[in-house]
Amino acid sequence: MASGDIVLGTNQYGKAECRLVRVDRDRPEHRITDLNVTAQLRGDFTACHVDGDNSRVVATDSQKNTVYAFARQHGVRTPEHFLMTLGAHFLDTYPWVEGGRWEAETYAWGRIEVDGAPHDHSFVRTGTEVRTCVVQKDGPATWVVSGLRDCVVLKSTGSEFHGFPRDRWTTLAETDDRIMATSVTAWWRYAPTGQDELEALDFDALFADVRATLLEAFADLHSLALQQTLFEMGRRVLERHGVVAELKLSCPNKHHFLVDLEPFGLDNPGEVFLAADRPYGLIQATITREGQPEVPQAWASVPGFA
Ligand SMILES: O=c1[nH]c(=O)c2[nH]c(=O)[nH]c2[nH]1
């Protein structure tokens, strides 16, 4: 082939954002699972792209139907299990499907309280935080990356920032007491890549504990920089969970500026702040175990990170 010929590079395709609500109604207290599922296949789809030959193209409509049918047939044990079941199905069914990417966002619902008791079948959306998961398969290997986003946290003291270099462009005052606030996006990769080992994991319990650990570290650490807080959050998760191989954290620094009330003859001992919207510092880090090889396949197409 002459250099300069135009060829197909990496590609994937599927149905994005299949909104799926499953009601488990085997007991009087119904349970709801509210998901936004994106399913994408990878493999040799050159004939379709180059010649319009669809003989190997599992229609995105069929991929969408499979999402809903599997929710009925298999239920949704956890988002991670559901995505792994979907992925295994497509690889088992179509020999030319070599891998894929299956993503789910999960929206949390709590029970409405009536006369002090949780209602059986009435729910209220709890906050804006979203649980996330991306399952990627390549032949027999499966990578599961779970996470959360839009988890907004603030501490009203216990945060300092000083000792940074100063040049002619520096105006920021040093502080030993400030508000620290951020919206945490966290992704963590599970170490196993075998379907059986992954299926044995209790992903709901792991999610709850990783989330609690992240929040506890944010609260606990007397912080000298948001960077230090990020690292501590990840460090604690890795210390507690051998099954987690590494984490990626992305935290905007939601600046809160002390308002100067002197023009009005008022002092302001850390009580009144302007919550700035933008620009914001953006702190991102991978926290991993020493000597561990990088696993780019697991992170391919996980948004927001290189
Ligand atoms: O925790 C912080 N890290 C920074 O790198 C930084 N830069 C800045 O202006 N404020 C802060 N705060």
The ligand as a Gaussian input file, in Angstrom:
#p B3LYP/6-31G(d) Opt

LIG

0 1
 O       -4.996000      23.884000      46.910000
 C       -4.576000      24.687000      46.054000
 N       -3.677000      24.275000      45.112000
 C       -3.183000      25.099000      44.154000
 O       -2.348000      24.699000      43.313000
 C       -3.645000      26.435000      44.163000
 N       -3.394000      27.510000      43.356000
 C       -4.147000      28.530000      43.822000
 O       -4.181000      29.685000      43.322000
 N       -4.880000      28.138000      44.910000
 C       -4.582000      26.847000      45.145000
 N       -5.037000      25.959000      46.068000

